Amino acid sequence: MIHESTLNTKARPIRVDLAFLLTTLLLALVAFAVLLPLGILIVNSFQVARPGAPAVFGLEGWREAVTSPGILSAVEYTFSLAIIRQIVALFVGIILAWLIARTDLPAKGWLEFAFWLSFFFPALPLTLGWILLLDPKFGLINQWLMNLPFVHEPPFNIYSFWGIVWAHMTGSIGVKVLLLTPAFRNLNAELEESSRIAGVGPLGTLFHVVVPVMMPAILVATILGLIRSLEAFEIELILGVPVGINVYSTKIYEFVSHSPPHFSTATALSTIFLAVLLLLVALQRLYLGRRIYTTLTGRGFSTRPIALGRWRYPAFILVAALGLVVTVVPSLFLLLGTFMKLFGHFDIRGAWTLDNWRHIFNDPVLLRSLWNTLAVGMGAGLAGAVLFSLIAYVIARTQVAGRWLLDFLSWLPWSIPGVLLSVALFWTFLQTPVFRPIYGTIYLLIIAMVIKGMPIGVQLIKSVLMQLGNEMEEAARISGGNWLSTYCRIVVPLIYPALLTVGLVTFISAARDISTVVLLGRGESRTLSLLMLDYTVGADFEKATVVAVMIVALVTLAALVARAVGGQISVRS
């Protein structure tokens, strides 16, 4: 007995030490990837010397950040645009997620896929499509309505506050459906059945039973959506700046792209918003830390859908129409724009041409940008799936000291706007001699996209782990397996669909992202999204639409692969 006990006491620390070692390595890696750029960013907010000159520290950047003309207006627009978008998107997203996940809505699998696409689609290409429809001068919808005898001026203007809100609805609703539908699907239907037995209708059950129970998931979707809204860049740059609507991300870009650049002002302004976003993250963690997440265990539970009755097909028509409006309509007009001799002008002689496609495919820059996009996307997707799964496992399935810090650090990239993360990595890799050689290469873009995708990747995998019962892992440990063998042989097969999804989401993000890599890509490492931005800013909309269609096609293909693989796994399991 003494000998056995001694062996047991010697065996236990090995598992703890291995888990502690993994946590320590992950903490060091994540801290280097997140805290070092963040620290350099904050330090440079006090560095007032011009680039290349000896360092001089002062408060001039902070003074300019709070007194520069247009700052207060930019802050007001930032929060008003973000809050209005989230209110509308949350209300619509909850109803859509409930209809898709909890009712007998026809073709709900394809409808869910349509809203997944709306989340994945890059913002700038769809914005170009909406410009063709809603431009006050040549927008096709405005031209049609102006033919009516009682319409005397264009009723819609995409270059406006509400135009920006509308252009964002595609992604804002998409992220709500993406995050809420899986959580709604795992809810035990017995709660809804009890509500119906008590005489409560479907909508009453939704708002009085389902929404309160799903509040943790709803809060996650709200916080992620709000942070995503606060860091928005491309749509505001194209639709807002021309009419004097600046948000804080475009003001930061203005300071960075100024000649000479005002880096201290840009970083000081971002630090202020960083504090606000960190407060949002802290409130979310404080709320969710007191909730129980497990909705799927080893025990059976009811998944019977709610019968919509006579409202089944009207609901289908409304959901399908919304999916078409936010996804298909702007995409079709974007494709139409690639054949226009002069972008937006439908009524000129010889308005249609194939020259835009001929010119773009004869451009060697396009092929290089396409290869860079594929390389960055695949590299970030593979590296992200491995790293995010290890971080999520340590957070959700171990009791190692320091896992709370790892969880907190994995959230931080969401609080850094893409354009500021680009600035932070720019300074980090220029001021760190060992990493200076990879500046301007696709490797730096891969690192940037892995960092940027860390919060959503970790949270998606962590949510799956938290909704899985731990009976099988406990059985593996009782059988003598350590955490590593349990993770590889038990956990990974269970979360394999989530790993594929996270890898594809990271690939798609890398293919469409602009703000995170806008200051990191050179001519040799420029991606398709950066090439599209160059054409758009240069008012070469004809070429921009061709590149935009290629990005949309690439994103759609990746999403179709995700759906096909996910469907096979679901059937197999």
KOLDREN-201790 format. One record per residue (C-alpha): x, y, z; residue in one letter. Coordinates in steps of 0.001 Angstrom, whole numbers, plus 524288, in hexadecimal, padded with zeros to 5 digits. Layout:
# KOLDREN-201790
XYZa...
//
This chain:
# KOLDREN-201790
800008000080000m80AE18096180340i811BE806467F684h80525808397EEA9e8023C815267F542s80FE9819DF7F2A6t80E98816A27E443l801A181DCE7E3A6n8070E829FE7EA00t8124B829C57E059k80943828067D4B9a80040833487D7B0r80A0883E937D6C0p80E0F83A357C910i8008283D007C39Ar7FFB3849CF7CAECv80D4C84DCE7C664d80A3084ABA7B82Bl7FDA3852927B8BBa804A885D987BFB7f80F7785D5D7B589l8059685E3C7AA75l7FE988697A7B132t80B71870897B369t80F8C86EF27A535l80246873887A051l8027387F247A9A7l80FF7883077A4EBa80C06881BA796A3l7FF18888FF797FDv805318938F7A089a80FDC895B379673f805F48962678B5Ea7FC5389F0F7926Dv8029C8A65279DBFl80F638A9E379712l808CD8B0D878B87p7FF128B6D0794FCl809EF8BB9F79DE9g811A18C14979297i805148C7A078DCDl802B98CE4A79AEDi810FC8D26579C72v810DF8D87978EF8n805188E0B1792C5s80ED88E89979ADAf8196F8E87379056q818258F56F78931v824568F564780B1a823108F39077218r8259B8E5F576C9Fp834338E35F76BB9g837C18EE0C77563a83CBE8EB667834Bp831D88E84A78CD8a82B9B8F3E9793AFv820A18F19C79D63f815A08FAF77A06Ag806EB8FCE67A0F6l8052A903F179400e7FF0F8F7EE78DC3g7F4FB8F6CE7989Cw7F1CB9054B797E9r7EFD99048478941e7E7AC8F82978AC2a7DDB78FF037936Cv7DE1E90C9278D2Ft7DFA6909B577EA5s7D44090EE477667p7CA1790495773F6g7CDE98FB9B77F3Bi7C1568FD8A786F7l7B9428FBD177AB0s7C0C58EF5177765a7BE598E9DF78507v7AFE88ED1B783FDe7AEB28E6AB776B0y7B6768DADD77B52t7AD7E8D7B1786A4f7A0AD8DBB278046s7A35C8D35E77436l7A7BB8C7D077C70a79C6A8C82F78614i791C38C9F677BD2i797488BEE3773ADr797DB8B5D077F59q78A018B8C3783D0i7845F8B5DD77674v78D2F8AA30773BBa78AF68A41778124l77C298A4B378005f77C4489F2C77231v787118955477546g7800688F7F78111i773AA88D3C7791Ai77B378878576D9Fl7837087E8A77637a77746879CE77D58w76FDA87749770B0l77B5386FD976ACFi77F148680D776E4a7723C865C577E17r767088654477447t7628D85D4076887d766248682275F02l767CD8627A75125p7758F861C574B50a77B5C86733757D3k7888A860ED75516g78A48868F8748BCw784DF8751074F49l78ED48739975A2Ce799778722574FF2f7950387EC074960a796EB8864375608f7A3F387F917585Aw7A7EF884DA74B0Al7A3518926774EE8s7ACA2891E275A84f7B7FB88CCE75275f7B65589601746F2f7C02E8A123746F5p7BA3F8AE697499Ea7C0698B62573E8El7BB958ADCF73301p7AD8D8AE12737EDl7AECC8BCB373A1At7B2858BE4572BD1l7A6218B6CC72863g79DD28BFBA730F5w7A4138CBAE72A9Di79F088C70171D76l791688C5F372353l790848D16972CC1l799BB8DBEE727E2d791E88E8BF727E8p7962C8EC1E71A02k796E48DF6871259f7919B8D4FB71BB6g7888C8CC0171444l77DEA8CBA971EC6i77DF38DA7E71F88n77D068DB75710C1q7716D8D23471078w76A5A8D99371B3Bl76D168E6B5714ECm764EA8E24C7095Bn758F28E29E71222l7511F8EF54710D9p750C28F20271F7Cf75F6D8EFFD721ECv7672C8FC7B71F56h7744B8F982725AFe77C218ED1B7285Fp776058E6A37345Bp782468DEFE73823f790408E35073A64n79A5D8D8F873D87i7A3E48E3F47411By79D158E72974DEAs79BAB8E2F675C18f790928D9957591Fw7976D8D50E74CBFg7A2F48D0B075511i799A98C9E175E89v793288C2CA75337w7A00B8BEC474CF8a7A41A8B8C775A08h797948B10B75BE0m79CBF8A5B1753CAt7A7EE8A2CC75D13g7A0F78A73976977s7958089DEF767A4i79E7A89342762C8g7A6DE8932876F0Ev79ABA892387779Ck795828867B77015v7A3188804D76FE3l7A4B48811F77EA7l796B087F2978343l791AE8742177AA3t79A948695F78043p7975F86DA978E21a788B586DD578B51f789C58607078508r78F9185A7F79163n7848385F89799F8l77BD68550879FD2n76E7B855E079953a767AB8518B7A5CEe7680685FA77AA86l7609B8643D79E7Ae7571E858E679F57e753FB85C627AD70s7517F86A637A948s748368662779E75r7410485D157A7CBi73F00868FE7B07Aa7385E86FD37A4FAg74360878DD7A0ACv744C287B1179202g751658795378A12p7559D8879778AD0l75242888597993Ag75A4F87C1479B88t7659788209793FCl7663888EC079BA4f7620D889C37A920h7689F87C6A7A99Bv772EF87A9D79F07v779498880E79F79v77B518882B7AE60p7810A87A6B7AE13v789F787DC47A2ABm78E4788AD37A853m79CA9886B37A9E9p79DA78834E79B73a7960D88F92797C6i79F2C897DB79FF8l7AB17891CC79974v7A54B894C278C0Ea7A2158A2AF7904At7AF988A596795C8i7B69389F9F78A18l7AD958A6E7780CCg7AF558B3C7787EDl7BE188B298787E2i7BDB98AED177994r7B54C8BAD0776F5s7BE568C3F977E4Cl7CA0C8BFBD77634e7C3208C0B3768F1a7CBA88C72575EBCf7C98E8C44C7504Ce7BB448C82174EE3i7BD2D8D4AB756A1e7C9328D80574E7Al7C1F38D67674189i7B4518DB5274538l7B69D8E46B750B3g7C3238EC1974E65v7BE9C8F20A74158p7B2E58F8417484Av7B9F58FC0F754D1g7B6018F06375D2Ai7C2218EBE57645An7C2FC8E14676EA4v7CE6F8DF117777Ey7D4818D47276EDCs7D48E8DD7E762FEt7DA288E87A76B6Ak7E5068DF4576FA1i7E7828DBA876180y7E7B68EA2375E2De7F1FD8ECB7768A6f7FA308E0F776468v7F97A8E419755D7s7FC368F29175806h809178F7D9752E8s8106D8F77775BE0p808EE8ED1176373p8035E8F0DE770BFh805EE8E3CB7773Ef805588E90B78527s7F7F58EF0D782B9t7F2DA8E2B477C43a7F7968D9F278742t7F29C8E342791D1a7E5228E35978B92l7E52B8D49378ABDs7E9488D339798ECt7DD248DAAF79D26i7D4578D17B79588f7DC458C5E979A27l7D8638C9337A825a7CA068C9C97A430v7CA9B8BCB979D31l7D1D68B62E7A862l7C7018BABF7B165l7BD088B4207A888l7C4E48A7877A8BFv7C6188A8217B7A1a7B7668AA077B933l7B4D089E8E7B033q7BE0B895C47B7F6r7B82A89A3E7C4E6l7AA7C896CD7C03Fy7AD9E889EF7B9AAl7B690885537C481g7AAB38831A7CD30r7A2F387B457C32Dr7A29586CC67C026i7A52F86A1A7B1D2y7A2D385B917B0ADt79707858BC7A812t79BDB84BF77A21Dl79FD5840977AAD0t7A01F831D77AA4Fg791828317A7AD40r787368324C7A291g77F3C83E837A088f773D9842BD79812s776618497578B0Ct768AD8495E7855Dr7669A8558477CCEp75BA285F0E77F32i750AD85E387751Ca74E2386B9076F00l741288672676944g73B44870E975FCCr746CC87A10761DDw750848700875CAEr7510F8748974E8Fy74F508832875113p75ACB8822375A89a7629A87AF875028f75FC18858B74614i763F38905E74F6Bl770908898D7538Bv773FD885D27458Da77143893B5740D3a77A1A8995374B57l784CE88FA3747EEg783D08934F73991l784078A1E273C69v78FF98A1B87453Cv797E2897D973D63t79380894D572F90v78EBE8A21972AC1v79B3E8A9F072D39p7A37B89E7872864s79C2289DE571B79l79D9D8AC697193Bf7ABEE8AB8971CEFl7AD798A15871235l7A5E18AA27708F8l7AF538B53070BFDg7BAD48AD46706D3t7B51D8AE3E6F90Af7B2D88BD026F953m7BB658C5C06F114k7B9428D0E76FABBl7B5928CCA670876f7A7BB8D08870C36g7A38F8D5F16FF14h7992C8CD196F951f7941D8D64C6EEE3d7A03A8D9CA6E6F6i7A27B8D46A6D953r7AA2D8C7B26D979g7A8D58C68B6E833a7ACEB8B8376E8B3w7BA4A8B2586E631t7C3328A6D46E93Al7CF578AF516E974d7CF838B0446F844n7D16E8A1926F969w7DB748A1506EE61r7E38F8AC2C6F461h7E3618A6BC70222i7E756898F86FDFAf7F29A89E5F6F614n7F7998A54770239d8029489D73708D8p7FF768A47771592v7F25D89D537161Fl7F86188FBC71570l802398932E71FEEr7F775898B97288Ds7EF3B88C7172688l7FA91883C472A9Aw7FD3F88C5E73673n7EEF188B8373A77t7EED787CA9739B8l7FBBF87B8474103a7F7BC884CE74BDCv7EA4687E9574D2Fg7EF0A8707E74DCCm7FA64873C6756C4g7F1D787B787602Aa7E7048712E75FCCg7F001865C776315l7F7FB86CDD76D68a7EBC6872EE77347g7E4458661E774A4a7EF8B85FBD77C06v7F29886B5C784C9l7E47386F09787C1f7E0A68610F78B48s7EBDA85FD079505l7E86786CE079B46i7D9F68695C79C11a7DCF085C017A1E8y7E58A861AF7AC9Cv7DB2F86BDA7AFE8i7CF4A862F37AF9Fa7D473855BD7B3FEr7DF99857D27BDA0t7E11E85DBD7CB0Aq7EEE8862B67C8BEv7F25086F687CF6Da7F32D87A6D7C59Dg7E8CB875887BC4Cr7E063881687BF91w7EB8688A0F7BAD7l7EC7C8822B7AE58l7DDDA883E17AC5Bd7DEF1892837AE60f7EA95893F27A539l7E3A388C4579A91s7D8C88968F79AEBw7E1B98A24579977l7E3288A24C78A8Ap7D4898A50A78988w7D6E48B19E790FBs7E15A8B62278766i7DBE18BBE377AC8p7E1468B58376EA2g7E8178C1CB769F2v7EE628C38077760l7F2A38B557777F8l7F8EB8B7EA76AD1s8000C8C3B377073v803E48BC2677CB5a809A48B0D1774FEl810268BA6D76BBFf817858C0A577727w819FE8B3AE77DFDt820978AD2577281f8283B8B93776EB2l82D388BB4677C9Dq830528ACDC77F35t83CDA8A9DF77788p83B0389B1C7775Ev82DB889C87770E1f830FA8A7E0767ECr8342C89F2475C21p8262C89A1E75B34i820348A7B775A56y819368A93674D60g8183D89A6B74B3Ft80C5C891B174B93i8113988BDB75866y80E518987E75F74l800C3898A975961l7FE8B88AB075E32i8029B88E9F76BF3i7F99289A7676B69a7EDE7892477671Dm7F04B887CF77177v7F0B78926177BECi7E48C898EC77691k7DD0B88C287759Fg7E0E78878278332m7D4FE88C8378ACEp7CA6E886C87821Bi7D22A87A4A77FA5g7D4A6877CD78E12v7C6CC87B7E791F7q7C07D872B0787AFl7C893866E878BD3i7C70A86A2D79A3Dk7B83C86B11798E2s7B80485D80792ACv7C07F8580779DA7l7B7D085E2F7A7FEm7AB9F8584D7A1F5q7B18A84AA37A1DFl7B066842477ADF1g7BD4883DA87B3C9n7B94382F847B63De7C1FB829D77AB8Dm7CDBD831DC7AFB9e7CBE682D7F7BDB9e7CB3F81F697B924a7D7F68213F7B19Aa7DEB2826EE7BD7Er7D9BC81BEB7C628i7DF90812797BC36s7ECC3818E87BE3Bg7ED248226D7B2E5g7F3C182F887B4E7n7EE7583C777AFF9w7F60583BA87A325l7F11082E3D79F3Ds7E354832067A3B2t7E3F183E5379B72y7E8FB8377678F41c7E0C982AFE78FF8r7D41F82FDC7962Ai7D2B983E92794F5v7D7DD840ED78734v7CE948371C780A2p7C32783D1F787FDl7C67384B1B7841Ci7CB5E847C07767Ay7C01684EE176FBEp7C2F685AF6777E9a7D16C85A387744Bl7CE11859A6765DAl7C4A1864D77675Bt7CE8E86D3276E95v7D8FF86A3176472g7CFEE86E167595Dl7CB2287A2F76081v7D94787E5D76269t7DC1E87BB575408f7D074883CF74FEBi7D41B88ED47592Es7E1C088F1375374a7DC3F88F6E745A9a7D32B89AEC74838r7DA1F8A2D7752C4d7DF1F8B06474F8Ai7E0D38B84B75BE4s7E9AB8AE9E762F6t7F3748AD77757D3v7F1F88BAD475190v7FF2D8BF93756B8l806358B2767564Dl805388AE3674824g80EFB8B2F673E1Fr80E518B14272F75g813EB8A38273048e80AAD89F4473B2Fs7FE5A8A6AF73761r7F1FE89E6C73875t7E5F389F6072FDDl7DEEB8A77E73A27s7E9EF8B17D73A76l7EA4E8B1C372BA7l7DBA08B44872B8Cm7DD508BF5D73553l7E8028C57672CF8d7DF218C55672122y7D3818CAA1728D9t7DAE58D5C572F4Bv7E0828D91D721F3g7D2848D9C471C79a7D5938CE827132Dd7C8A08C8007166Af7C85C8BFCD70A16e7D4748B81770E09k7D0688B85671C63a7C3B18B14871954t7CADD8A66D71205v7D3F18A40E71D93v7C84E8A502726C9a7C10589A5D71F4Dv7CCFA8919E72046m7CD608939E72F0Fi7BED3890C373056v7C0788846772819a7CBDC87FFF7309Al7C43F8828873D16v7B82487B8E737D3t7C01C86FB1733DCl7C64086EC87415Ea7B8D88700E747BDa7B3558654C73EEAl7BE9685C65742D5v7BBCC85F617511Ea7AD7F85BF274F36r7B07C84F59747C0a7BA9184A897518Cv7B22484E7B75D10g7A6818475C75762g7AE4683ADC75554q7B35E83B4F76336i7A5C983D987689Ds7A054832097610Ev7ABC58296376511r7AAAB82CBD7736Bs
//
